[in-house]
């Protein structure tokens, strides 16, 4: 068994309204950051898990994203898995 | 002027208590994911901005993270900037 570290990025699917992003965009304009054109918000997780190999770890991450971390109706996810340094 | 896309990851500083991460960890155990050892939560943002060059875009992102998106007392941040495809 090896220890893996997964980085998970969850974002809203295209077309889903992102009110938090709109508020940040308007705040940035007020603060003088006129060059900012678009802000989209998401969630980020780091998970350490023990698994046989990277393939198994990847499948487990997919299950975890779909079943607990993300809302598959409005969100999409992406994960990167690397073996944790000893 | 060029369009840049920045990906921003904000996480809690080491040692800051992460109650949301603890709840997710215990939920994952209940759901049968016994191999998961640690969960830490964070925020993720994608920002599109217009800037002269990558160096200027990077400085602006640093300002935005420190001034608006993160709480510098308890959070640290990381950003990656790439030129947006035309």
Backbone of each chain as nested JSON, in Angstrom:
{
  "chains": [
    {"id": "A", "residues": [
      {"number": 1, "name": "UNK", "atoms": {"N": [0.843, -1.201, 0.0], "CA": [0.0, 0.0, 0.0], "C": [0.879, 1.251, 0.0]}},
      {"number": 2, "name": "UNK", "atoms": {"N": [0.434, 2.247, -0.742], "CA": [1.181, 3.509, -0.836], "C": [0.293, 4.669, -0.423]}},
      {"number": 3, "name": "UNK", "atoms": {"N": [0.941, 5.762, -0.047], "CA": [0.187, 6.966, 0.308], "C": [0.138, 7.892, -0.909]}},
      {"number": 4, "name": "UNK", "atoms": {"N": [-1.068, 8.327, -1.235], "CA": [-1.244, 9.244, -2.358], "C": [-1.823, 10.567, -1.859]}},
      {"number": 5, "name": "UNK", "atoms": {"N": [-1.482, 11.616, -2.583], "CA": [-2.069, 12.921, -2.285], "C": [-2.887, 13.348, -3.497]}},
      {"number": 6, "name": "UNK", "atoms": {"N": [-4.155, 13.665, -3.254], "CA": [-5.026, 14.088, -4.353], "C": [-5.379, 15.554, -4.177]}},
      {"number": 7, "name": "UNK", "atoms": {"N": [-5.33, 16.276, -5.279], "CA": [-5.783, 17.675, -5.307], "C": [-7.047, 17.719, -6.142]}},
      {"number": 8, "name": "UNK", "atoms": {"N": [-8.107, 18.236, -5.545], "CA": [-9.413, 18.199, -6.191], "C": [-9.931, 19.619, -6.408]}},
      {"number": 9, "name": "UNK", "atoms": {"N": [-10.346, 19.891, -7.634], "CA": [-10.871, 21.208, -7.999], "C": [-12.314, 21.027, -8.432]}},
      {"number": 10, "name": "UNK", "atoms": {"N": [-13.225, 21.712, -7.785], "CA": [-14.636, 21.613, -8.151], "C": [-15.117, 22.974, -8.611]}},
      {"number": 11, "name": "UNK", "atoms": {"N": [-15.691, 23.028, -9.808], "CA": [-16.188, 24.307, -10.334], "C": [-17.616, 24.122, -10.833]}},
      {"number": 12, "name": "UNK", "atoms": {"N": [-18.298, 25.224, -10.995], "CA": [-19.662, 25.171, -11.525], "C": [-19.623, 24.831, -13.01]}},
      {"number": 13, "name": "UNK", "atoms": {"N": [-20.606, 24.064, -13.463], "CA": [-20.71, 23.769, -14.897], "C": [-20.981, 25.052, -15.666]}},
      {"number": 14, "name": "UNK", "atoms": {"N": [-20.547, 25.101, -16.949], "CA": [-20.801, 26.314, -17.734], "C": [-22.301, 26.599, -17.782]}},
      {"number": 15, "name": "UNK", "atoms": {"N": [-22.651, 27.86, -17.619], "CA": [-24.066, 28.238, -17.683], "C": [-24.746, 28.302, -16.333]}},
      {"number": 16, "name": "UNK", "atoms": {"N": [-24.114, 27.703, -15.298], "CA": [-24.706, 27.789, -13.961], "C": [-24.356, 29.156, -13.375]}},
      {"number": 17, "name": "UNK", "atoms": {"N": [-25.335, 29.838, -12.841], "CA": [-25.141, 31.197, -12.325], "C": [-24.228, 31.173, -11.1]}},
      {"number": 18, "name": "UNK", "atoms": {"N": [-23.279, 32.096, -11.061], "CA": [-22.267, 32.119, -10.004], "C": [-22.335, 33.472, -9.283]}},
      {"number": 19, "name": "UNK", "atoms": {"N": [-23.292, 33.637, -8.367], "CA": [-23.487, 34.947, -7.723], "C": [-22.259, 35.413, -6.939]}},
      {"number": 20, "name": "UNK", "atoms": {"N": [-21.555, 34.465, -6.3], "CA": [-20.361, 34.826, -5.523], "C": [-19.296, 35.433, -6.454]}},
      {"number": 21, "name": "UNK", "atoms": {"N": [-19.139, 34.82, -7.627], "CA": [-18.186, 35.329, -8.615], "C": [-18.548, 36.739, -9.068]}},
      {"number": 22, "name": "UNK", "atoms": {"N": [-19.847, 36.973, -9.275], "CA": [-20.295, 38.307, -9.718], "C": [-19.996, 39.366, -8.655]}},
      {"number": 23, "name": "UNK", "atoms": {"N": [-20.205, 39.004, -7.388], "CA": [-19.954, 39.948, -6.295], "C": [-18.459, 40.263, -6.21]}},
      {"number": 24, "name": "UNK", "atoms": {"N": [-17.621, 39.225, -6.342], "CA": [-16.168, 39.451, -6.298], "C": [-15.749, 40.349, -7.457]}},
      {"number": 25, "name": "UNK", "atoms": {"N": [-16.287, 40.082, -8.648], "CA": [-15.954, 40.901, -9.822], "C": [-16.309, 42.364, -9.58]}},
      {"number": 26, "name": "UNK", "atoms": {"N": [-17.491, 42.606, -9.015], "CA": [-17.883, 44.005, -8.822], "C": [-17.052, 44.64, -7.705]}},
      {"number": 27, "name": "UNK", "atoms": {"N": [-16.683, 43.856, -6.676], "CA": [-15.807, 44.391, -5.619], "C": [-14.432, 44.743, -6.185]}},
      {"number": 28, "name": "UNK", "atoms": {"N": [-13.913, 43.891, -7.07], "CA": [-12.595, 44.162, -7.656], "C": [-12.628, 45.437, -8.487]}},
      {"number": 29, "name": "UNK", "atoms": {"N": [-13.722, 45.651, -9.212], "CA": [-13.863, 46.9, -9.981], "C": [-13.817, 48.11, -9.054]}},
      {"number": 30, "name": "UNK", "atoms": {"N": [-14.587, 48.005, -7.947], "CA": [-14.615, 49.102, -6.975], "C": [-13.227, 49.36, -6.403]}},
      {"number": 31, "name": "UNK", "atoms": {"N": [-12.453, 48.292, -6.202], "CA": [-11.108, 48.423, -5.624], "C": [-10.079, 48.903, -6.651]}},
      {"number": 32, "name": "UNK", "atoms": {"N": [-10.503, 49.077, -7.895], "CA": [-9.592, 49.619, -8.9], "C": [-8.969, 48.587, -9.834]}},
      {"number": 33, "name": "UNK", "atoms": {"N": [-9.349, 47.324, -9.698], "CA": [-8.802, 46.294, -10.603], "C": [-9.669, 46.232, -11.853]}},
      {"number": 34, "name": "UNK", "atoms": {"N": [-9.483, 47.233, -12.724], "CA": [-10.363, 47.392, -13.888], "C": [-10.105, 46.325, -14.962]}},
      {"number": 35, "name": "UNK", "atoms": {"N": [-8.934, 45.69, -14.906], "CA": [-8.588, 44.718, -15.951], "C": [-9.253, 43.358, -15.787]}},
      {"number": 36, "name": "UNK", "atoms": {"N": [-9.848, 43.11, -14.641], "CA": [-10.448, 41.791, -14.401], "C": [-11.768, 41.695, -15.164]}},
      {"number": 37, "name": "UNK", "atoms": {"N": [-11.934, 40.607, -15.916], "CA": [-13.101, 40.481, -16.787], "C": [-14.092, 39.431, -16.323]}},
      {"number": 38, "name": "UNK", "atoms": {"N": [-13.568, 38.423, -15.639], "CA": [-14.454, 37.321, -15.26], "C": [-13.878, 36.672, -14.007]}},
      {"number": 39, "name": "UNK", "atoms": {"N": [-14.753, 36.314, -13.067], "CA": [-14.331, 35.588, -11.867], "C": [-15.248, 34.388, -11.718]}},
      {"number": 40, "name": "UNK", "atoms": {"N": [-14.686, 33.203, -11.595], "CA": [-15.567, 32.091, -11.234], "C": [-15.023, 31.412, -9.995]}},
      {"number": 41, "name": "UNK", "atoms": {"N": [-15.94, 30.998, -9.154], "CA": [-15.554, 30.467, -7.85], "C": [-15.689, 28.95, -7.852]}},
      {"number": 42, "name": "UNK", "atoms": {"N": [-14.943, 28.327, -6.953], "CA": [-14.996, 26.875, -6.852], "C": [-14.52, 26.424, -5.488]}},
      {"number": 43, "name": "UNK", "atoms": {"N": [-14.355, 25.119, -5.37], "CA": [-13.875, 24.56, -4.112], "C": [-12.592, 23.787, -4.386]}},
      {"number": 44, "name": "UNK", "atoms": {"N": [-11.759, 23.704, -3.381], "CA": [-10.479, 23.008, -3.525], "C": [-10.293, 22.108, -2.311]}},
      {"number": 45, "name": "UNK", "atoms": {"N": [-9.889, 20.88, -2.544], "CA": [-9.647, 19.944, -1.448], "C": [-8.31, 19.242, -1.659]}},
      {"number": 46, "name": "UNK", "atoms": {"N": [-7.638, 18.957, -0.563], "CA": [-6.469, 18.078, -0.614], "C": [-6.779, 16.863, 0.241]}},
      {"number": 47, "name": "UNK", "atoms": {"N": [-6.625, 15.69, -0.349], "CA": [-6.944, 14.462, 0.373], "C": [-5.743, 13.523, 0.343]}},
      {"number": 48, "name": "UNK", "atoms": {"N": [-5.386, 12.993, 1.504], "CA": [-4.338, 11.968, 1.569], "C": [-5.002, 10.627, 1.766]}},
      {"number": 49, "name": "UNK", "atoms": {"N": [-4.662, 9.664, 0.912], "CA": [-5.272, 8.353, 1.088], "C": [-4.279, 7.243, 0.808]}},
      {"number": 50, "name": "UNK", "atoms": {"N": [-4.556, 6.115, 1.435], "CA": [-3.741, 4.915, 1.252], "C": [-4.445, 4.047, 0.221]}},
      {"number": 51, "name": "UNK", "atoms": {"N": [-3.709, 3.611, -0.796], "CA": [-4.311, 2.742, -1.817], "C": [-3.231, 1.844, -2.402]}},
      {"number": 52, "name": "UNK", "atoms": {"N": [-3.681, 0.795, -3.076], "CA": [-2.748, -0.167, -3.676], "C": [-1.864, 0.485, -4.745]}},
      {"number": 53, "name": "UNK", "atoms": {"N": [-2.539, 1.193, -5.671], "CA": [-1.784, 1.88, -6.724], "C": [-2.556, 3.112, -7.186]}},
      {"number": 54, "name": "UNK", "atoms": {"N": [-1.96, 3.867, -8.105], "CA": [-2.545, 5.141, -8.541], "C": [-3.915, 4.939, -9.181]}},
      {"number": 55, "name": "UNK", "atoms": {"N": [-4.083, 3.816, -9.875], "CA": [-5.354, 3.537, -10.559], "C": [-6.488, 3.4, -9.549]}},
      {"number": 56, "name": "UNK", "atoms": {"N": [-6.22, 2.655, -8.474], "CA": [-7.219, 2.46, -7.41], "C": [-7.517, 3.802, -6.724]}},
      {"number": 57, "name": "UNK", "atoms": {"N": [-6.472, 4.574, -6.454], "CA": [-6.642, 5.879, -5.802], "C": [-7.504, 6.792, -6.668]}},
      {"number": 58, "name": "UNK", "atoms": {"N": [-7.279, 6.747, -7.969], "CA": [-8.02, 7.58, -8.909], "C": [-9.506, 7.206, -8.899]}},
      {"number": 59, "name": "UNK", "atoms": {"N": [-9.779, 5.902, -8.918], "CA": [-11.182, 5.453, -8.897], "C": [-11.866, 5.894, -7.607]}},
      {"number": 60, "name": "UNK", "atoms": {"N": [-11.136, 5.769, -6.484], "CA": [-11.72, 6.159, -5.195], "C": [-12.007, 7.679, -5.175]}},
      {"number": 61, "name": "UNK", "atoms": {"N": [-11.099, 8.469, -5.714], "CA": [-11.312, 9.926, -5.777], "C": [-12.551, 10.265, -6.6]}},
      {"number": 62, "name": "UNK", "atoms": {"N": [-12.704, 9.539, -7.711], "CA": [-13.865, 9.756, -8.583], "C": [-15.163, 9.497, -7.798]}},
      {"number": 63, "name": "UNK", "atoms": {"N": [-15.183, 8.397, -7.048], "CA": [-16.336, 8.053, -6.191], "C": [-16.603, 9.158, -5.162]}},
      {"number": 64, "name": "UNK", "atoms": {"N": [-15.522, 9.621, -4.534], "CA": [-15.645, 10.614, -3.456], "C": [-16.173, 11.941, -4.014]}},
      {"number": 65, "name": "UNK", "atoms": {"N": [-15.661, 12.328, -5.191], "CA": [-16.13, 13.589, -5.802], "C": [-17.612, 13.477, -6.122]}},
      {"number": 66, "name": "UNK", "atoms": {"N": [-17.962, 12.386, -6.791], "CA": [-19.345, 12.228, -7.251], "C": [-20.317, 12.056, -6.091]}},
      {"number": 67, "name": "UNK", "atoms": {"N": [-19.868, 11.341, -5.049], "CA": [-20.788, 10.976, -3.983], "C": [-20.859, 11.95, -2.825]}},
      {"number": 68, "name": "UNK", "atoms": {"N": [-19.809, 12.73, -2.612], "CA": [-19.817, 13.569, -1.414], "C": [-19.397, 15.024, -1.675]}},
      {"number": 69, "name": "UNK", "atoms": {"N": [-18.302, 15.227, -2.386], "CA": [-17.75, 16.582, -2.453], "C": [-18.48, 17.497, -3.432]}},
      {"number": 70, "name": "UNK", "atoms": {"N": [-18.902, 16.936, -4.574], "CA": [-19.517, 17.784, -5.598], "C": [-21.003, 17.499, -5.719]}},
      {"number": 71, "name": "UNK", "atoms": {"N": [-21.709, 18.429, -6.298], "CA": [-23.094, 18.22, -6.681], "C": [-23.093, 17.99, -8.196]}},
      {"number": 72, "name": "UNK", "atoms": {"N": [-23.242, 16.728, -8.621], "CA": [-23.066, 16.408, -10.044], "C": [-24.072, 17.113, -10.962]}},
      {"number": 73, "name": "UNK", "atoms": {"N": [-25.142, 17.653, -10.39], "CA": [-26.133, 18.349, -11.23], "C": [-25.575, 19.684, -11.735]}},
      {"number": 74, "name": "UNK", "atoms": {"N": [-24.871, 20.405, -10.871], "CA": [-24.421, 21.75, -11.269], "C": [-22.898, 21.907, -11.26]}},
      {"number": 75, "name": "UNK", "atoms": {"N": [-22.174, 20.898, -10.766], "CA": [-20.722, 21.07, -10.644], "C": [-19.943, 20.017, -11.447]}},
      {"number": 76, "name": "UNK", "atoms": {"N": [-18.746, 20.421, -11.876], "CA": [-17.837, 19.454, -12.483], "C": [-16.566, 19.425, -11.645]}},
      {"number": 77, "name": "UNK", "atoms": {"N": [-15.795, 18.339, -11.795], "CA": [-14.603, 18.225, -10.962], "C": [-13.434, 17.681, -11.763]}},
      {"number": 78, "name": "UNK", "atoms": {"N": [-12.293, 17.853, -11.168], "CA": [-11.022, 17.513, -11.748], "C": [-10.117, 17.101, -10.606]}},
      {"number": 79, "name": "UNK", "atoms": {"N": [-9.337, 16.023, -10.754], "CA": [-8.4, 15.732, -9.677], "C": [-7.06, 15.291, -10.224]}},
      {"number": 80, "name": "UNK", "atoms": {"N": [-6.031, 15.616, -9.459], "CA": [-4.674, 15.186, -9.797], "C": [-4.129, 14.405, -8.631]}},
      {"number": 81, "name": "UNK", "atoms": {"N": [-3.593, 13.234, -8.927], "CA": [-3.107, 12.367, -7.859], "C": [-1.611, 12.169, -8.015]}},
      {"number": 82, "name": "UNK", "atoms": {"N": [-0.903, 12.319, -6.908], "CA": [0.529, 12.045, -6.953], "C": [0.903, 11.234, -5.727]}},
      {"number": 83, "name": "UNK", "atoms": {"N": [1.969, 10.434, -5.874], "CA": [2.409, 9.642, -4.734], "C": [3.035, 10.605, -3.702]}},
      {"number": 84, "name": "UNK", "atoms": {"N": [2.64, 10.464, -2.447], "CA": [3.163, 11.366, -1.428], "C": [4.625, 11.033, -1.158]}},
      {"number": 85, "name": "UNK", "atoms": {"N": [5.475, 12.061, -0.976], "CA": [6.879, 11.785, -0.655], "C": [6.979, 11.1, 0.709]}},
      {"number": 86, "name": "UNK", "atoms": {"N": [7.904, 10.167, 0.824], "CA": [8.065, 9.404, 2.084], "C": [8.624, 10.303, 3.196]}}
    ]},
    {"id": "B", "residues": [
      {"number": 1, "name": "UNK", "atoms": {"N": [-2.01, 44.785, -24.967], "CA": [-2.647, 44.14, -23.813], "C": [-3.038, 42.711, -24.18]}},
      {"number": 2, "name": "UNK", "atoms": {"N": [-2.829, 41.82, -23.231], "CA": [-3.158, 40.406, -23.47], "C": [-4.142, 39.921, -22.413]}},
      {"number": 3, "name": "UNK", "atoms": {"N": [-4.831, 38.856, -22.751], "CA": [-5.766, 38.279, -21.785], "C": [-5.064, 37.115, -21.068]}},
      {"number": 4, "name": "UNK", "atoms": {"N": [-5.12, 37.127, -19.74], "CA": [-4.52, 36.056, -18.952], "C": [-5.59, 35.336, -18.145]}},
      {"number": 5, "name": "UNK", "atoms": {"N": [-5.326, 34.069, -17.897], "CA": [-6.229, 33.312, -17.028], "C": [-5.432, 32.89, -15.79]}},
      {"number": 6, "name": "UNK", "atoms": {"N": [-5.961, 33.228, -14.626], "CA": [-5.275, 32.869, -13.387], "C": [-6.088, 31.827, -12.64]}},
      {"number": 7, "name": "UNK", "atoms": {"N": [-5.392, 30.823, -12.13], "CA": [-6.021, 29.826, -11.268], "C": [-5.474, 30.045, -9.86]}},
      {"number": 8, "name": "UNK", "atoms": {"N": [-6.374, 30.232, -8.916], "CA": [-5.967, 30.601, -7.56], "C": [-6.431, 29.54, -6.569]}},
      {"number": 9, "name": "UNK", "atoms": {"N": [-5.508, 29.082, -5.739], "CA": [-5.804, 28.06, -4.731], "C": [-5.552, 28.684, -3.373]}},
      {"number": 10, "name": "UNK", "atoms": {"N": [-6.543, 28.677, -2.517], "CA": [-6.367, 29.232, -1.173], "C": [-6.594, 28.127, -0.158]}},
      {"number": 11, "name": "UNK", "atoms": {"N": [-5.628, 27.934, 0.72], "CA": [-5.761, 26.89, 1.741], "C": [-5.433, 27.474, 3.107]}},
      {"number": 12, "name": "UNK", "atoms": {"N": [-5.841, 26.761, 4.139], "CA": [-5.541, 27.205, 5.496], "C": [-4.057, 27.004, 5.785]}},
      {"number": 13, "name": "UNK", "atoms": {"N": [-3.474, 27.898, 6.561], "CA": [-2.079, 27.732, 6.98], "C": [-1.96, 26.502, 7.864]}},
      {"number": 14, "name": "UNK", "atoms": {"N": [-0.784, 25.859, 7.873], "CA": [-0.608, 24.68, 8.729], "C": [-0.909, 25.04, 10.183]}},
      {"number": 15, "name": "UNK", "atoms": {"N": [-1.631, 24.17, 10.853], "CA": [-1.933, 24.412, 12.261], "C": [-3.277, 25.083, 12.492]}},
      {"number": 16, "name": "UNK", "atoms": {"N": [-3.869, 25.665, 11.44], "CA": [-5.192, 26.289, 11.601], "C": [-6.232, 25.175, 11.564]}},
      {"number": 17, "name": "UNK", "atoms": {"N": [-7.131, 25.181, 12.515], "CA": [-8.14, 24.122, 12.621], "C": [-9.092, 24.163, 11.422]}},
      {"number": 18, "name": "UNK", "atoms": {"N": [-9.38, 22.999, 10.86], "CA": [-10.191, 22.888, 9.646], "C": [-11.411, 22.004, 9.937]}},
      {"number": 19, "name": "UNK", "atoms": {"N": [-12.449, 22.573, 10.578], "CA": [-13.594, 21.756, 10.985], "C": [-14.317, 21.113, 9.804]}},
      {"number": 20, "name": "UNK", "atoms": {"N": [-14.396, 21.82, 8.672], "CA": [-15.071, 21.268, 7.5], "C": [-14.331, 20.01, 7.003]}},
      {"number": 21, "name": "UNK", "atoms": {"N": [-12.998, 20.086, 7.018], "CA": [-12.192, 18.936, 6.619], "C": [-12.419, 17.74, 7.537]}},
      {"number": 22, "name": "UNK", "atoms": {"N": [-12.524, 17.999, 8.841], "CA": [-12.748, 16.917, 9.815], "C": [-14.099, 16.247, 9.567]}},
      {"number": 23, "name": "UNK", "atoms": {"N": [-15.12, 17.066, 9.266], "CA": [-16.46, 16.51, 9.022], "C": [-16.446, 15.642, 7.76]}},
      {"number": 24, "name": "UNK", "atoms": {"N": [-15.763, 16.133, 6.707], "CA": [-15.688, 15.353, 5.47], "C": [-14.957, 14.041, 5.73]}},
      {"number": 25, "name": "UNK", "atoms": {"N": [-13.855, 14.098, 6.487], "CA": [-13.096, 12.881, 6.805], "C": [-13.976, 11.861, 7.523]}},
      {"number": 26, "name": "UNK", "atoms": {"N": [-14.758, 12.331, 8.489], "CA": [-15.577, 11.368, 9.237], "C": [-16.73, 10.854, 8.371]}},
      {"number": 27, "name": "UNK", "atoms": {"N": [-17.26, 11.699, 7.474], "CA": [-18.302, 11.231, 6.555], "C": [-17.748, 10.17, 5.604]}},
      {"number": 28, "name": "UNK", "atoms": {"N": [-16.516, 10.391, 5.129], "CA": [-15.913, 9.431, 4.203], "C": [-15.692, 8.085, 4.888]}},
      {"number": 29, "name": "UNK", "atoms": {"N": [-15.306, 8.124, 6.161], "CA": [-15.142, 6.867, 6.916], "C": [-16.475, 6.13, 7.005]}},
      {"number": 30, "name": "UNK", "atoms": {"N": [-17.531, 6.892, 7.327], "CA": [-18.872, 6.305, 7.424], "C": [-19.296, 5.686, 6.086]}},
      {"number": 31, "name": "UNK", "atoms": {"N": [-18.915, 6.352, 4.993], "CA": [-19.296, 5.863, 3.655], "C": [-18.42, 4.701, 3.187]}},
      {"number": 32, "name": "UNK", "atoms": {"N": [-17.437, 4.299, 3.994], "CA": [-16.634, 3.131, 3.657], "C": [-15.281, 3.444, 3.036]}},
      {"number": 33, "name": "UNK", "atoms": {"N": [-14.924, 4.728, 2.917], "CA": [-13.61, 5.069, 2.366], "C": [-12.58, 5.061, 3.489]}},
      {"number": 34, "name": "UNK", "atoms": {"N": [-12.194, 3.858, 3.905], "CA": [-11.336, 3.72, 5.084], "C": [-9.892, 4.156, 4.83]}},
      {"number": 35, "name": "UNK", "atoms": {"N": [-9.507, 4.235, 3.554], "CA": [-8.116, 4.563, 3.239], "C": [-7.787, 6.051, 3.341]}},
      {"number": 36, "name": "UNK", "atoms": {"N": [-8.817, 6.878, 3.462], "CA": [-8.57, 8.321, 3.501], "C": [-8.028, 8.708, 4.873]}},
      {"number": 37, "name": "UNK", "atoms": {"N": [-6.924, 9.449, 4.881], "CA": [-6.259, 9.753, 6.146], "C": [-6.373, 11.212, 6.562]}},
      {"number": 38, "name": "UNK", "atoms": {"N": [-6.504, 12.091, 5.577], "CA": [-6.511, 13.511, 5.889], "C": [-7.283, 14.236, 4.795]}},
      {"number": 39, "name": "UNK", "atoms": {"N": [-8.098, 15.205, 5.197], "CA": [-8.813, 16.035, 4.224], "C": [-8.579, 17.485, 4.604]}},
      {"number": 40, "name": "UNK", "atoms": {"N": [-8.12, 18.3, 3.672], "CA": [-8.094, 19.729, 3.983], "C": [-8.86, 20.484, 2.912]}},
      {"number": 41, "name": "UNK", "atoms": {"N": [-9.567, 21.495, 3.349], "CA": [-10.458, 22.209, 2.442], "C": [-9.857, 23.557, 2.069]}},
      {"number": 42, "name": "UNK", "atoms": {"N": [-10.292, 24.07, 0.943], "CA": [-9.8, 25.361, 0.499], "C": [-10.758, 25.978, -0.485]}},
      {"number": 43, "name": "UNK", "atoms": {"N": [-10.299, 27.058, -1.104], "CA": [-11.122, 27.745, -2.09], "C": [-10.364, 27.786, -3.407]}},
      {"number": 44, "name": "UNK", "atoms": {"N": [-11.112, 27.828, -4.471], "CA": [-10.513, 27.845, -5.806], "C": [-11.201, 28.927, -6.635]}},
      {"number": 45, "name": "UNK", "atoms": {"N": [-10.415, 29.72, -7.334], "CA": [-10.986, 30.776, -8.185], "C": [-10.316, 30.74, -9.552]}},
      {"number": 46, "name": "UNK", "atoms": {"N": [-11.08, 31.051, -10.569], "CA": [-10.51, 31.293, -11.893], "C": [-10.822, 32.74, -12.267]}},
      {"number": 47, "name": "UNK", "atoms": {"N": [-9.792, 33.479, -12.607], "CA": [-9.962, 34.895, -12.937], "C": [-9.367, 35.174, -14.312]}},
      {"number": 48, "name": "UNK", "atoms": {"N": [-10.135, 35.852, -15.144], "CA": [-9.618, 36.307, -16.432], "C": [-9.331, 37.786, -16.338]}},
      {"number": 49, "name": "UNK", "atoms": {"N": [-8.134, 38.179, -16.71], "CA": [-7.822, 39.611, -16.645], "C": [-6.98, 40.056, -17.82]}},
      {"number": 50, "name": "UNK", "atoms": {"N": [-7.1, 41.328, -18.126], "CA": [-6.327, 41.945, -19.196], "C": [-5.141, 42.653, -18.555]}},
      {"number": 51, "name": "UNK", "atoms": {"N": [-3.937, 42.365, -19.048], "CA": [-2.755, 43.022, -18.493], "C": [-1.697, 43.138, -19.579]}},
      {"number": 52, "name": "UNK", "atoms": {"N": [-0.714, 44.0, -19.318], "CA": [0.358, 44.225, -20.291], "C": [1.165, 42.959, -20.563]}},
      {"number": 53, "name": "UNK", "atoms": {"N": [1.621, 42.335, -19.465], "CA": [2.389, 41.097, -19.61], "C": [2.174, 40.22, -18.37]}},
      {"number": 54, "name": "UNK", "atoms": {"N": [2.783, 39.055, -18.383], "CA": [2.561, 38.07, -17.317], "C": [3.019, 38.594, -15.958]}},
      {"number": 55, "name": "UNK", "atoms": {"N": [4.072, 39.4, -15.976], "CA": [4.627, 39.925, -14.722], "C": [3.619, 40.857, -14.035]}},
      {"number": 56, "name": "UNK", "atoms": {"N": [2.998, 41.727, -14.833], "CA": [1.986, 42.654, -14.315], "C": [0.768, 41.87, -13.811]}},
      {"number": 57, "name": "UNK", "atoms": {"N": [0.349, 40.859, -14.585], "CA": [-0.803, 40.036, -14.196], "C": [-0.532, 39.337, -12.866]}},
      {"number": 58, "name": "UNK", "atoms": {"N": [0.703, 38.848, -12.709], "CA": [1.086, 38.143, -11.479], "C": [1.029, 39.082, -10.276]}},
      {"number": 59, "name": "UNK", "atoms": {"N": [1.546, 40.293, -10.443], "CA": [1.509, 41.267, -9.341], "C": [0.069, 41.607, -8.969]}},
      {"number": 60, "name": "UNK", "atoms": {"N": [-0.789, 41.754, -9.996], "CA": [-2.191, 42.102, -9.731], "C": [-2.881, 40.95, -8.977]}},
      {"number": 61, "name": "UNK", "atoms": {"N": [-2.585, 39.72, -9.367], "CA": [-3.167, 38.561, -8.677], "C": [-2.746, 38.512, -7.216]}},
      {"number": 62, "name": "UNK", "atoms": {"N": [-1.473, 38.828, -6.97], "CA": [-0.951, 38.841, -5.609], "C": [-1.725, 39.863, -4.758]}},
      {"number": 63, "name": "UNK", "atoms": {"N": [-1.955, 41.054, -5.331], "CA": [-2.753, 42.101, -4.659], "C": [-4.164, 41.605, -4.369]}},
      {"number": 64, "name": "UNK", "atoms": {"N": [-4.767, 40.975, -5.366], "CA": [-6.163, 40.529, -5.255], "C": [-6.291, 39.447, -4.178]}},
      {"number": 65, "name": "UNK", "atoms": {"N": [-5.325, 38.52, -4.161], "CA": [-5.363, 37.451, -3.15], "C": [-5.249, 38.048, -1.752]}},
      {"number": 66, "name": "UNK", "atoms": {"N": [-4.247, 38.9, -1.604], "CA": [-3.976, 39.451, -0.281], "C": [-5.08, 40.394, 0.185]}},
      {"number": 67, "name": "UNK", "atoms": {"N": [-5.654, 41.17, -0.749], "CA": [-6.594, 42.205, -0.367], "C": [-8.041, 41.783, -0.316]}},
      {"number": 68, "name": "UNK", "atoms": {"N": [-8.397, 40.736, -1.062], "CA": [-9.824, 40.421, -1.14], "C": [-10.141, 38.941, -0.963]}},
      {"number": 69, "name": "UNK", "atoms": {"N": [-9.407, 38.074, -1.676], "CA": [-9.845, 36.674, -1.708], "C": [-9.449, 35.879, -0.466]}},
      {"number": 70, "name": "UNK", "atoms": {"N": [-8.261, 36.147, 0.062], "CA": [-7.784, 35.347, 1.195], "C": [-7.762, 36.172, 2.47]}},
      {"number": 71, "name": "UNK", "atoms": {"N": [-7.747, 35.49, 3.571], "CA": [-7.513, 36.117, 4.863], "C": [-6.06, 35.828, 5.239]}},
      {"number": 72, "name": "UNK", "atoms": {"N": [-5.167, 36.82, 5.093], "CA": [-3.728, 36.547, 5.259], "C": [-3.337, 36.059, 6.654]}},
      {"number": 73, "name": "UNK", "atoms": {"N": [-4.211, 36.233, 7.628], "CA": [-3.894, 35.781, 8.989], "C": [-3.924, 34.25, 9.074]}},
      {"number": 74, "name": "UNK", "atoms": {"N": [-4.904, 33.644, 8.415], "CA": [-5.047, 32.189, 8.562], "C": [-4.899, 31.418, 7.252]}},
      {"number": 75, "name": "UNK", "atoms": {"N": [-4.825, 32.115, 6.13], "CA": [-4.791, 31.406, 4.84], "C": [-3.529, 31.715, 4.039]}},
      {"number": 76, "name": "UNK", "atoms": {"N": [-3.135, 30.729, 3.225], "CA": [-2.052, 30.984, 2.265], "C": [-2.602, 30.751, 0.865]}},
      {"number": 77, "name": "UNK", "atoms": {"N": [-1.909, 31.294, -0.137], "CA": [-2.433, 31.183, -1.496], "C": [-1.318, 30.9, -2.479]}},
      {"number": 78, "name": "UNK", "atoms": {"N": [-1.771, 30.471, -3.628], "CA": [-0.919, 30.043, -4.703], "C": [-1.643, 30.412, -5.986]}},
      {"number": 79, "name": "UNK", "atoms": {"N": [-0.948, 30.93, -6.975], "CA": [-1.671, 31.139, -8.231], "C": [-0.81, 30.777, -9.423]}},
      {"number": 80, "name": "UNK", "atoms": {"N": [-1.484, 30.337, -10.474], "CA": [-0.808, 30.031, -11.731], "C": [-1.455, 30.857, -12.819]}},
      {"number": 81, "name": "UNK", "atoms": {"N": [-0.627, 31.502, -13.587], "CA": [-1.148, 32.395, -14.626], "C": [-0.713, 31.889, -15.99]}},
      {"number": 82, "name": "UNK", "atoms": {"N": [-1.656, 31.827, -16.906], "CA": [-1.299, 31.44, -18.266], "C": [-2.013, 32.374, -19.228]}},
      {"number": 83, "name": "UNK", "atoms": {"N": [-1.406, 32.551, -20.406], "CA": [-2.042, 33.412, -21.395], "C": [-3.257, 32.67, -21.94]}},
      {"number": 84, "name": "UNK", "atoms": {"N": [-4.383, 33.376, -22.02], "CA": [-5.606, 32.728, -22.499], "C": [-5.507, 32.505, -24.004]}},
      {"number": 85, "name": "UNK", "atoms": {"N": [-5.962, 31.348, -24.488], "CA": [-5.938, 31.113, -25.939], "C": [-6.88, 32.091, -26.644]}},
      {"number": 86, "name": "UNK", "atoms": {"N": [-6.47, 32.523, -27.822], "CA": [-7.283, 33.528, -28.56], "C": [-8.565, 32.888, -29.09]}}
    ]}
  ]
}
